[in-house]
Amino acid sequence: MTARTQSTTGRIARLRKLSVAGIATAGAAAAALTLASSPAHAVEQASASVAAGKAVAAEAPAKKAKKEKKQYKENLDGWIREALDIMKSEDIPGSYEGLHRNIMRESGGNPNAQNDWDVNAQNGTPSKGLLQVIQPTFDAYHVKGTKHDVTDPVANLTAAANYAADRYGSIDNVDSAY
């Protein structure tokens, strides 16, 4: 036998082994599919697939809702950021800098600050909260979705910014008592 004949014979033998292995693997897979595809099993698989699909579909809105509910820190920075998000959704102009500057001037960042000495206080309606809002102004400019409490930090900020937008164009335009 020549070297070329041996080489060809070796290749043929390897191909036969691969073919037999391939047929055996394909046969085992076909048998498994045949067993798994009995009518009762097919119904079970279909029911399981539908149930899994419904579970995933029901879970998706819940995950989306959790993502949409933004968390804010319970401090001045968090209150300003939450107020800005609400202001944006309500088309109330204003910036972080504008809110912060006015807060520091009006209350020093104390959400429970109350002015008991100015003309409003003398008339029985003291200014309250981060941006020193009197109750009638708060009531008139309260922003939906916030607490109806003049000393609630976010409600106070958004109502004051809403008032400032109406009166001055934006809280950013306020540089003194307003």
N, C-alpha and C positions, 0 to 999 in steps of 0.2 A: 504494500500500500504506500502510496506517495504521501508526502507531507501535505500536499493540497487536499488529497482525499481524506486524510485524517482530520484536517481542519474543518472540512465540510461536514464530515460525519459527527464531529464534536458539536458543531453548531446545531445540527439537526437534533441531536440528543438533548441539548439544552433547551431548544424550542419545545420539544415534546414534553419535557418536564414542566416548563412554564405553562404550556397549554393545559396539561393535566391539572396543575395546581390552580390555574385560572378557572377551569371548568368546575373543579371541586368547590372553589370559593363562590362562584356564581351560583352553583347548585344549592349550596348551604344558604345563601342569601335568599334565593327563590323559595326555598322550603320555609324559611323563617317568615317571609312575606305571606306565603300561603297560609301558614298557621295563624299569623297575626291578623290576617284579613278575613277571618270567619265573620259572618254577618253580625253575631252578637258582639264580637270584639270591635267591629267597625262602628257599631252604634255607640258603644262605650267611648271609643276614641273621639267620635264626632261630638258627643255630649261633653266630654272633658274639654275638648278644644273650644267649644262655644262658651262653656262656663269660665274657662281661663280668659278668653277674650273679653267677656263681660266684666270679670274681676279687674283686668288691666284697664279697661275703659272707665270703670267706676273709680279706680284709684287715681287716674290721670287728673281729673278736675280737683280732687282733694289735694294732690301734690301741688297743682297750679295755685290753688287758693292759699296754701301755706306759703308759697313763694311770693305771692302778691302781698301778704300781710307782713309789711316791713316792721322790724323791731327798732326802737329808738332807745337810747340811754335816758335814764331818768335824771337828767341834769340839764344845765342851760344849753349846752351844745345839742343835745337830743331834742329838747323842746323847740329850738330854732329850726333844726332840720325837719322835724315833723310839721311844724307850721309852714315851712317853705313848700313842702310837698302838697299840703292841703291848699295853700295859696296858688300853687301852680295849677292844680286841678280845678280851681275856681276862677282862674284868670285874674288873680289879684297880684299886681306887680310888687316887687320888693326883693332885696338881696339879703344874704347872711350879714354882710357888713352893715347895711342899713338897720336891720333889726337889732343887731348886737350893740351898735353905737347908741341907739336910742334906749335900749334896755339899761345899759350901764349908766346913762345920764338920769333916767327916770327912777330906777329902783336898785341899781347896783347888782342886779341879778337875783334879787330876792322876790320869789313869786308871792310872798305874803306881805309885801310892803304895802303900807297904807298911809296916805297923806291926810293928816288930821288938822292941818293948819291953813290950807289955802281957801279961796273963796268957795270952791265946791264943798269942802268939808264944813265951812261955816254955814252953808245952805243945806246941810244934811246929806249930801251925796259925796262922800270922800272918794278920791281916786285910789284905785286898788290894782295890785298885780304888777307884773313885770313892766308893762308899759303904761301904768297909772291911768286906767280907764275908769270913768264914772259909770254907774249902772245904766242910766238912760242911753248913753252912747253904746255901751256893750249890747244892750237889748236891740238897738236899732241896727247895729252892724254885725251882730252875731253871725258866724259862718256855720252853715249846716255841716253836720258830721262831727262837730266839736261839742264838748259839754256846755250846758247852759249855766256856767258858773264863772263869774268875772275873775275869780282868783285861780282858776285852772290855767296853768301856764300856756298851753297850746291854744285854748279858747281865747285867752286874753291877747296873745300875740296876733292871732288871725283876725279878731274883731278890730283891734287897733290898726292893723295893716289895712284892713278893708276901709275903715274910716279915713285913714291917711290917704289912701288911693283916691277916695271920693273927694276929699278936700284939697289935697296937694299933688295928686298924680301918682304918688308912691311914698311909702315909708322912707325911702332913700332920700326924699326931698325935705325931710323933717330934720331940722338942726337945733330945735329948741322946744320948749313946752308947746304942746299943740292942743 
